[in-house]
């Protein structure tokens, strides 16, 4: 499985990558991008099975990335999990309406990510 991790914080990308590895994936199973613009470039070069994205990022935020992915193209149906500090009910509703498959509020642990990944791939 190929995973794209999108977060402007290199520390957060490393944490998410470590959690993904704890779940049994290797470092070769994921790529990283520091914002939506870089993620969009990556999506143009490779096929991904899932996108894990932050909401608040410079250049192109996670919500705009979700809308762009859902607008069409080869990744239109790719599952997206938003991992963010935005935990309000309205933010969750906004993200779901934009097309995310699931939502994780930071901080989180491996069990939460596993549960969300399992939920996305079983549905």
OpenMM code with the backbone's topology and positions (N, CA, C; nanometers):
from openmm import Vec3, app, unit

residues = "UNK UNK UNK UNK UNK UNK UNK UNK UNK UNK UNK UNK UNK UNK UNK UNK UNK UNK UNK UNK UNK UNK UNK UNK UNK UNK UNK UNK UNK UNK UNK UNK UNK UNK UNK UNK UNK UNK UNK UNK UNK UNK UNK UNK UNK UNK UNK UNK UNK UNK UNK UNK UNK UNK UNK UNK UNK UNK UNK UNK UNK UNK UNK UNK UNK UNK UNK UNK UNK UNK UNK UNK UNK UNK UNK UNK UNK UNK UNK UNK UNK UNK UNK UNK UNK UNK UNK UNK UNK UNK UNK UNK UNK UNK UNK UNK UNK UNK UNK UNK UNK UNK UNK UNK UNK UNK UNK UNK UNK UNK UNK UNK UNK UNK UNK UNK UNK UNK UNK UNK UNK UNK UNK".split()
positions = [
    Vec3(0.0847, -0.1180, 0.0000),
    Vec3(0.0000, 0.0000, 0.0000),
    Vec3(0.0887, 0.1235, 0.0000),
    Vec3(0.0536, 0.2213, -0.0825),
    Vec3(0.1305, 0.3445, -0.0931),
    Vec3(0.0527, 0.4581, -0.0265),
    Vec3(0.1201, 0.5294, 0.0650),
    Vec3(0.0580, 0.6332, 0.1469),
    Vec3(0.1253, 0.7673, 0.1195),
    Vec3(0.0466, 0.8747, 0.1073),
    Vec3(0.1001, 1.0100, 0.0961),
    Vec3(0.0679, 1.0840, 0.2257),
    Vec3(0.1733, 1.1293, 0.2954),
    Vec3(0.1590, 1.2033, 0.4205),
    Vec3(0.1844, 1.3515, 0.3910),
    Vec3(0.0835, 1.4352, 0.4206),
    Vec3(0.0922, 1.5781, 0.3888),
    Vec3(0.0768, 1.6591, 0.5173),
    Vec3(0.1835, 1.7295, 0.5556),
    Vec3(0.1794, 1.8145, 0.6752),
    Vec3(0.2942, 1.9138, 0.6643),
    Vec3(0.2695, 2.0401, 0.7003),
    Vec3(0.3753, 2.1400, 0.6910),
    Vec3(0.4810, 2.1239, 0.7997),
    Vec3(0.4526, 2.0492, 0.9035),
    Vec3(0.5483, 2.0257, 1.0111),
    Vec3(0.6279, 1.8980, 0.9842),
    Vec3(0.7599, 1.9131, 0.9690),
    Vec3(0.8435, 1.7949, 0.9453),
    Vec3(0.8361, 1.6998, 1.0640),
    Vec3(0.8202, 1.7546, 1.1840),
    Vec3(0.8069, 1.6713, 1.3037),
    Vec3(0.6792, 1.5881, 1.2957),
    Vec3(0.5704, 1.6512, 1.2547),
    Vec3(0.4435, 1.5785, 1.2449),
    Vec3(0.4493, 1.4724, 1.1350),
    Vec3(0.5140, 1.5048, 1.0223),
    Vec3(0.5293, 1.4043, 0.9162),
    Vec3(0.6084, 1.2846, 0.9680),
    Vec3(0.7123, 1.3124, 1.0478),
    Vec3(0.7931, 1.2039, 1.1049),
    Vec3(0.7098, 1.1209, 1.2027),
    Vec3(0.6300, 1.1869, 1.2867),
    Vec3(0.5449, 1.1155, 1.3828),
    Vec3(0.4444, 1.0273, 1.3088),
    Vec3(0.3777, 1.0828, 1.2080),
    Vec3(0.2801, 1.0043, 1.1315),
    Vec3(0.3512, 0.8881, 1.0619),
    Vec3(0.4677, 0.9141, 1.0055),
    Vec3(0.5459, 0.8082, 0.9415),
    Vec3(0.5829, 0.6984, 1.0389),
    Vec3(0.6226, 0.7366, 1.1606),
    Vec3(0.6559, 0.6373, 1.2637),
    Vec3(0.5336, 0.5533, 1.3011),
    Vec3(0.4191, 0.6186, 1.3138),
    Vec3(0.2960, 0.5462, 1.3477),
    Vec3(0.2605, 0.4490, 1.2347),
    Vec3(0.2726, 0.4953, 1.1115),
    Vec3(0.2448, 0.4098, 0.9962),
    Vec3(0.3371, 0.2867, 0.9994),
    Vec3(0.4638, 0.3102, 1.0344),
    Vec3(0.5584, 0.1980, 1.0439),
    Vec3(0.5222, 0.1040, 1.1590),
    Vec3(0.4732, 0.1595, 1.2700),
    Vec3(0.4282, 0.0757, 1.3826),
    Vec3(0.3137, -0.0156, 1.3390),
    Vec3(0.2391, 0.0289, 1.2398),
    Vec3(0.1256, -0.0497, 1.1910),
    Vec3(0.1686, -0.1551, 1.0882),
    Vec3(0.2979, -0.1642, 1.0647),
    Vec3(0.3481, -0.2706, 0.9785),
    Vec3(0.3906, -0.2285, 0.8385),
    Vec3(0.3838, -0.1007, 0.8101),
    Vec3(0.4283, -0.0536, 0.6798),
    Vec3(0.5766, -0.0188, 0.6861),
    Vec3(0.6422, -0.0198, 0.5709),
    Vec3(0.7838, 0.0170, 0.5684),
    Vec3(0.7973, 0.1617, 0.5231),
    Vec3(0.9174, 0.2171, 0.5397),
    Vec3(0.9445, 0.3547, 0.4977),
    Vec3(0.9220, 0.3706, 0.3472),
    Vec3(0.9384, 0.2619, 0.2716),
    Vec3(0.9159, 0.2658, 0.1274),
    Vec3(0.7682, 0.2761, 0.0912),
    Vec3(0.6803, 0.2540, 0.1890),
    Vec3(0.5362, 0.2557, 0.1634),
    Vec3(0.4768, 0.3959, 0.1663),
    Vec3(0.5554, 0.4963, 0.2064),
    Vec3(0.4973, 0.6303, 0.2107),
    Vec3(0.5910, 0.7374, 0.1582),
    Vec3(0.5282, 0.8419, 0.1042),
    Vec3(0.5966, 0.9624, 0.0604),
    Vec3(0.5432, 1.0768, 0.1439),
    Vec3(0.6175, 1.1874, 0.1450),
    Vec3(0.5787, 1.3034, 0.2240),
    Vec3(0.5717, 1.4283, 0.1367),
    Vec3(0.4851, 1.5208, 0.1787),
    Vec3(0.4758, 1.6526, 0.1150),
    Vec3(0.4491, 1.7551, 0.2244),
    Vec3(0.5070, 1.8749, 0.2104),
    Vec3(0.4924, 1.9746, 0.3174),
    Vec3(0.3745, 2.0690, 0.2994),
    Vec3(0.3028, 2.0581, 0.1889),
    Vec3(0.1811, 2.1377, 0.1701),
    Vec3(0.1000, 2.0782, 0.0559),
    Vec3(-0.0163, 2.1362, 0.0322),
    Vec3(-0.1034, 2.0844, -0.0715),
    Vec3(-0.0459, 2.0956, -0.2117),
    Vec3(0.0333, 2.2003, -0.2358),
    Vec3(0.0949, 2.2183, -0.3678),
    Vec3(0.1913, 2.1032, -0.3954),
    Vec3(0.2783, 2.0737, -0.3000),
    Vec3(0.3739, 1.9623, -0.3157),
    Vec3(0.2996, 1.8286, -0.3248),
    Vec3(0.1941, 1.8146, -0.2463),
    Vec3(0.1150, 1.6910, -0.2503),
    Vec3(0.0541, 1.6729, -0.3889),
    Vec3(0.0024, 1.7812, -0.4455),
    Vec3(-0.0588, 1.7742, -0.5781),
    Vec3(0.0458, 1.7310, -0.6817),
    Vec3(0.1694, 1.7836, -0.6682),
    Vec3(0.2783, 1.7429, -0.7572),
    Vec3(0.3058, 1.5930, -0.7428),
    Vec3(0.3105, 1.5452, -0.6165),
    Vec3(0.3342, 1.4025, -0.5911),
    Vec3(0.2232, 1.3171, -0.6528),
    Vec3(0.0992, 1.3634, -0.6394),
    Vec3(-0.0156, 1.2898, -0.6931),
    Vec3(-0.0101, 1.2811, -0.8459),
    Vec3(0.0588, 1.3758, -0.9075),
    Vec3(0.0756, 1.3728, -1.0520),
    Vec3(0.1808, 1.2728, -1.0971),
    Vec3(0.2668, 1.2308, -1.0035),
    Vec3(0.3777, 1.1418, -1.0376),
    Vec3(0.3561, 0.9966, -0.9966),
    Vec3(0.2715, 0.9728, -0.8982),
    Vec3(0.2571, 0.8371, -0.8441),
    Vec3(0.1127, 0.8089, -0.8056),
    Vec3(0.0815, 0.6808, -0.7970),
    Vec3(-0.0516, 0.6379, -0.7530),
    Vec3(-0.0445, 0.6083, -0.6030),
    Vec3(-0.1396, 0.6589, -0.5272),
    Vec3(-0.1442, 0.6357, -0.3829),
    Vec3(-0.2729, 0.5636, -0.3458),
    Vec3(-0.2633, 0.4809, -0.2416),
    Vec3(-0.3803, 0.4081, -0.1927),
    Vec3(-0.4559, 0.4871, -0.0881),
    Vec3(-0.3866, 0.5825, -0.0239),
    Vec3(-0.4504, 0.6673, 0.0772),
    Vec3(-0.3691, 0.7951, 0.0941),
    Vec3(-0.4400, 0.9035, 0.1284),
    Vec3(-0.3768, 1.0320, 0.1562),
    Vec3(-0.4086, 1.0685, 0.3007),
    Vec3(-0.3041, 1.0990, 0.3787),
    Vec3(-0.3189, 1.1472, 0.5166),
    Vec3(-0.2754, 1.2927, 0.5149),
    Vec3(-0.3684, 1.3852, 0.5358),
    Vec3(-0.3339, 1.5263, 0.5227),
    Vec3(-0.3742, 1.6099, 0.6433),
    Vec3(-0.2916, 1.7083, 0.6706),
    Vec3(-0.3218, 1.8109, 0.7697),
    Vec3(-0.4194, 1.9092, 0.7049),
    Vec3(-0.4816, 1.9933, 0.7857),
    Vec3(-0.5714, 2.0966, 0.7340),
    Vec3(-0.4939, 2.2271, 0.7136),
    Vec3(-0.4300, 2.2750, 0.8206),
    Vec3(-0.3660, 2.4071, 0.8192),
    Vec3(-0.2231, 2.3994, 0.7668),
    Vec3(-0.2057, 2.4448, 0.6420),
    Vec3(-0.0740, 2.4474, 0.5793),
    Vec3(-0.0654, 2.5700, 0.4890),
    Vec3(0.0564, 2.6189, 0.4633),
    Vec3(0.0719, 2.7318, 0.3709),
    Vec3(0.0536, 2.6859, 0.2255),
    Vec3(0.0454, 2.7793, 0.1357),
    Vec3(0.0380, 2.7584, -0.0098),
    Vec3(-0.0938, 2.6961, -0.0545),
    Vec3(-0.1218, 2.5730, -0.0118),
    Vec3(-0.2524, 2.5110, -0.0358),
    Vec3(-0.2848, 2.4286, 0.0875),
    Vec3(-0.3950, 2.4637, 0.1565),
    Vec3(-0.4277, 2.3900, 0.2787),
    Vec3(-0.4899, 2.2540, 0.2461),
    Vec3(-0.5082, 2.1750, 0.3488),
    Vec3(-0.5597, 2.0396, 0.3310),
    Vec3(-0.7006, 2.0346, 0.2748),
    Vec3(-0.7839, 2.1292, 0.3158),
    Vec3(-0.9217, 2.1322, 0.2656),
    Vec3(-0.9229, 2.1598, 0.1149),
    Vec3(-0.8405, 2.2540, 0.0705),
    Vec3(-0.8320, 2.2835, -0.0725),
    Vec3(-0.7743, 2.1645, -0.1492),
    Vec3(-0.6790, 2.0949, -0.0885),
    Vec3(-0.6230, 1.9746, -0.1512),
    Vec3(-0.7322, 1.8684, -0.1691),
    Vec3(-0.8115, 1.8476, -0.0649),
    Vec3(-0.9206, 1.7494, -0.0719),
    Vec3(-1.0161, 1.7857, -0.1859),
    Vec3(-1.0544, 1.9127, -0.1944),
    Vec3(-1.1474, 1.9572, -0.2989),
    Vec3(-1.0872, 1.9357, -0.4379),
    Vec3(-0.9582, 1.9631, -0.4514),
    Vec3(-0.8908, 1.9475, -0.5805),
    Vec3(-0.8843, 1.7999, -0.6203),
    Vec3(-0.8516, 1.7143, -0.5254),
    Vec3(-0.8453, 1.5704, -0.5519),
    Vec3(-0.9838, 1.5181, -0.5907),
    Vec3(-1.0859, 1.5604, -0.5182),
    Vec3(-1.2221, 1.5122, -0.5420),
    Vec3(-1.2836, 1.5679, -0.6708),
    Vec3(-1.2246, 1.6735, -0.7263),
    Vec3(-1.2799, 1.7364, -0.8465),
    Vec3(-1.2629, 1.6500, -0.9715),
    Vec3(-1.1719, 1.5541, -0.9675),
    Vec3(-1.1540, 1.4667, -1.0831),
    Vec3(-1.0110, 1.4180, -1.0959),
    Vec3(-0.9910, 1.3247, -1.1860),
    Vec3(-0.8576, 1.2716, -1.2103),
    Vec3(-0.8380, 1.1348, -1.1482),
    Vec3(-0.7159, 1.0822, -1.1608),
    Vec3(-0.6892, 0.9449, -1.1180),
    Vec3(-0.7015, 0.9206, -0.9668),
    Vec3(-0.6950, 1.0251, -0.8879),
    Vec3(-0.7014, 1.0090, -0.7420),
    Vec3(-0.8379, 1.0458, -0.6840),
    Vec3(-0.9347, 1.0708, -0.7703),
    Vec3(-1.0657, 1.1180, -0.7251),
    Vec3(-1.1276, 1.0272, -0.6187),
    Vec3(-1.1069, 0.8966, -0.6295),
    Vec3(-1.1663, 0.8008, -0.5350),
    Vec3(-1.0689, 0.7562, -0.4256),
    Vec3(-0.9465, 0.8099, -0.4248),
    Vec3(-0.8478, 0.7717, -0.3242),
    Vec3(-0.8964, 0.8132, -0.1849),
    Vec3(-0.8956, 0.7216, -0.0888),
    Vec3(-0.9372, 0.7582, 0.0471),
    Vec3(-0.8473, 0.8672, 0.1061),
    Vec3(-0.9100, 0.9602, 0.1770),
    Vec3(-0.8371, 1.0696, 0.2417),
    Vec3(-0.8771, 1.0747, 0.3881),
    Vec3(-0.7761, 1.0750, 0.4753),
    Vec3(-0.7985, 1.0957, 0.6185),
    Vec3(-0.7328, 1.2278, 0.6560),
    Vec3(-0.8107, 1.3175, 0.7148),
    Vec3(-0.7562, 1.4443, 0.7602),
    Vec3(-0.7095, 1.4278, 0.9047),
    Vec3(-0.5850, 1.4664, 0.9289),
    Vec3(-0.5262, 1.4602, 1.0634),
    Vec3(-0.4932, 1.6036, 1.1013),
    Vec3(-0.5658, 1.6604, 1.1973),
    Vec3(-0.5546, 1.8040, 1.2230),
    Vec3(-0.5854, 1.8397, 1.3683),
    Vec3(-0.5513, 1.9610, 1.4043),
    Vec3(-0.5873, 2.0132, 1.5366),
    Vec3(-0.7281, 2.0721, 1.5341),
    Vec3(-0.7854, 2.0875, 1.4135),
    Vec3(-0.9196, 2.1445, 1.3994),
    Vec3(-1.0225, 2.0389, 1.4409),
    Vec3(-1.0661, 2.0456, 1.5671),
    Vec3(-1.1539, 1.9413, 1.6184),
    Vec3(-1.2981, 1.9809, 1.6394),
    Vec3(-1.3343, 2.1016, 1.5976),
    Vec3(-1.4719, 2.1471, 1.6168),
    Vec3(-1.5688, 2.0747, 1.5259),
    Vec3(-1.6934, 2.0673, 1.5692),
    Vec3(-1.7969, 1.9972, 1.4928),
    Vec3(-1.8116, 2.0549, 1.3522),
    Vec3(-1.8093, 2.1865, 1.3394),
    Vec3(-1.8252, 2.2499, 1.2085),
    Vec3(-1.7084, 2.2159, 1.1164),
    Vec3(-1.5874, 2.2101, 1.1709),
    Vec3(-1.4710, 2.1753, 1.0893),
    Vec3(-1.4826, 2.0321, 1.0375),
    Vec3(-1.5252, 1.9416, 1.1249),
    Vec3(-1.5409, 1.8015, 1.0848),
    Vec3(-1.6457, 1.7919, 0.9735),
    Vec3(-1.7579, 1.8596, 0.9906),
    Vec3(-1.8641, 1.8580, 0.8895),
    Vec3(-1.8127, 1.9157, 0.7574),
    Vec3(-1.7407, 2.0271, 0.7645),
    Vec3(-1.6844, 2.0899, 0.6443),
    Vec3(-1.5917, 1.9941, 0.5716),
    Vec3(-1.5049, 1.9266, 0.6465),
    Vec3(-1.4096, 1.8324, 0.5861),
    Vec3(-1.4822, 1.7140, 0.5229),
    Vec3(-1.5829, 1.6612, 0.5928),
    Vec3(-1.6582, 1.5479, 0.5392),
    Vec3(-1.7328, 1.5871, 0.4118),
    Vec3(-1.7908, 1.7065, 0.4111),
    Vec3(-1.8616, 1.7543, 0.2916),
    Vec3(-1.7657, 1.7735, 0.1742),
    Vec3(-1.6409, 1.8109, 0.2056),
    Vec3(-1.5404, 1.8305, 0.1003),
    Vec3(-1.4944, 1.6972, 0.0417),
    Vec3(-1.5146, 1.5888, 0.1181),
    Vec3(-1.4813, 1.4585, 0.0631),
    Vec3(-1.3836, 1.3734, 0.1409),
    Vec3(-1.3474, 1.4141, 0.2635),
    Vec3(-1.2582, 1.3258, 0.3398),
    Vec3(-1.3363, 1.2009, 0.3820),
    Vec3(-1.2653, 1.0902, 0.3919),
    Vec3(-1.3289, 0.9644, 0.4322),
    Vec3(-1.3312, 0.9476, 0.5829),
    Vec3(-1.2350, 1.0111, 0.6501),
    Vec3(-1.2301, 1.0036, 0.7953),
    Vec3(-1.1503, 1.1200, 0.8486),
    Vec3(-1.1507, 1.1356, 0.9812),
    Vec3(-1.0991, 1.2563, 1.0445),
    Vec3(-1.0342, 1.2186, 1.1769),
    Vec3(-0.9126, 1.2655, 1.2000),
    Vec3(-0.8412, 1.2391, 1.3257),
    Vec3(-0.7978, 1.3731, 1.3837),
    Vec3(-0.8246, 1.3936, 1.5115),
    Vec3(-0.7817, 1.5158, 1.5783),
    Vec3(-0.6497, 1.4888, 1.6500),
    Vec3(-0.5520, 1.5782, 1.6279),
    Vec3(-0.4221, 1.5686, 1.6962),
    Vec3(-0.4402, 1.6111, 1.8409),
    Vec3(-0.3652, 1.5550, 1.9340),
    Vec3(-0.2739, 1.4418, 1.9183),
    Vec3(-0.3521, 1.3109, 1.9083),
    Vec3(-0.2880, 1.2099, 1.8497),
    Vec3(-0.3507, 1.0799, 1.8321),
    Vec3(-0.2448, 0.9727, 1.8541),
    Vec3(-0.2886, 0.8472, 1.8590),
    Vec3(-0.1924, 0.7376, 1.8753),
    Vec3(-0.2104, 0.6352, 1.7638),
    Vec3(-0.1263, 0.5343, 1.7645),
    Vec3(-0.1280, 0.4324, 1.6591),
    Vec3(-0.2628, 0.3613, 1.6524),
    Vec3(-0.3244, 0.3363, 1.7673),
    Vec3(-0.4522, 0.2649, 1.7704),
    Vec3(-0.5605, 0.3447, 1.6970),
    Vec3(-0.5615, 0.4760, 1.7157),
    Vec3(-0.6608, 0.5614, 1.6498),
    Vec3(-0.6388, 0.5596, 1.4984),
    Vec3(-0.5137, 0.5740, 1.4555),
    Vec3(-0.4859, 0.5726, 1.3121),
    Vec3(-0.5218, 0.4373, 1.2514),
    Vec3(-0.4884, 0.3292, 1.3200),
    Vec3(-0.5210, 0.1950, 1.2709),
    Vec3(-0.6723, 0.1795, 1.2555),
    Vec3(-0.7464, 0.2251, 1.3560),
    Vec3(-0.8926, 0.2158, 1.3517),
    Vec3(-0.9487, 0.2923, 1.2310),
    Vec3(-0.8966, 0.4120, 1.2075),
    Vec3(-0.9450, 0.4941, 1.0960),
    Vec3(-0.9057, 0.4324, 0.9616),
    Vec3(-0.7833, 0.3809, 0.9523),
    Vec3(-0.7391, 0.3152, 0.8289),
    Vec3(-0.8250, 0.1909, 0.8008),
    Vec3(-0.8459, 0.1105, 0.9039),
    Vec3(-0.9300, -0.0090, 0.8892),
    Vec3(-1.0707, 0.0292, 0.8435),
    Vec3(-1.1244, 0.1353, 0.9023),
    Vec3(-1.2581, 0.1816, 0.8672),
    Vec3(-1.2671, 0.2254, 0.7222),
    Vec3(-1.1646, 0.2945, 0.6742),
    Vec3(-1.1627, 0.3428, 0.5354),
    Vec3(-1.1552, 0.2242, 0.4384),
    Vec3(-1.0736, 0.1251, 0.4700),
    Vec3(-1.0526, 0.0161, 0.3754),
    Vec3(-1.1587, -0.0935, 0.3849),
    Vec3(-1.2378, -0.0927, 0.4916),
    Vec3(-1.3461, -0.1912, 0.5025),
    Vec3(-1.4755, -0.1399, 0.4434),
    Vec3(-1.4827, -0.0069, 0.4233),
    Vec3(-1.6083, 0.0500, 0.3728),
    Vec3(-1.6160, 0.0470, 0.2220),
] * unit.nanometer
topology = app.Topology()
chain = topology.addChain("A")
for resn in residues:
    res = topology.addResidue(resn, chain)
    for name in ("N", "CA", "C"):
        topology.addAtom(name, app.Element.getBySymbol(name[0]), res)
